[in-house]
Amino acid sequence: MAERPLPLGLHAPRLSDAGAIAACAVRCLVEELETWPKPGLVSHIDCGSHDDMDADMFRASARAIEPYFEALTEAGANGCAMGRLRTIGLEAEAAMLAATSGINTHRGAIFGLGLLCAAAGAKAGGLVESASPLGTVVLRLWGRSIVDGPVIPHSHGVMARRRFGAGGARMEAALGFPSVYHVGLPALRSSALRAPGDVEAQRVEACFALIAAVEDTNLLHRGGSSGLHFARHAAHRFIEQGGVGMPGWRERASAIHDGFVARRLSPGGSADLLAMTLFVEAQERTSPR
């Protein structure tokens, strides 16, 4: 069945609104990048388990995709169906690859953060209740289309899903980002009580919590089931032993990071979910819960 455009809201967001939402998305990508230690992941400190990318590449990629986050926000406000969002996402991927000489830095973030930007646009455009969580908006407006849509046949996530039966980013989005709402946000908020004022520590805690809970297809691709088990167990032990609320947490987190690098493990899906968690927290901070 062909998709029908969603009914238009009372008004589309002003250009400044869409631009501010897109800028928030990019800021969250940069905050994710500038978080350390994150096991196996690229940061402003080192390149983690990656030989082909660094922090400057991630920054260039984030700048390149910002206009497309703005376009996705406007598309959401104008009631566009998933087909239009997908087209903008593909344009964003092309801009990312042009900025990185063909390296995939932010494909997962374009998908997940892009949908959340569209949901923020739908809220600003009056299509849904202003107090609705962004994940609920994605589920309600585009959930079925996300599940039924085309896939990238040779992406790492698709190959991992075929081999291991993992749900991946597609099911995460189609279900309204449960890992963000049930794992990332609670960890971010609870760690603020144990590490007040240290926003980097709070991001580290959320990252470890996500690694411990998520069936990350990037980990499955790089390390198989054993790599995923190692990563989740290490992250779970860090959280179980007090996380960032315990003295010496940074040294323990750094040692875990070294262990991931030695095994060439990189939880890229969890990194994307951390950026999405930061975005949802920023956008919903003043909304009723």
Summary of the structure (lengths in Angstrom):
residues: 289
radius of gyration: 18.1
end to end distance: 35.7
largest distance: 57.1
contacts: 1025
relative contact order: 0.15
helix: 69%
strand: 0%
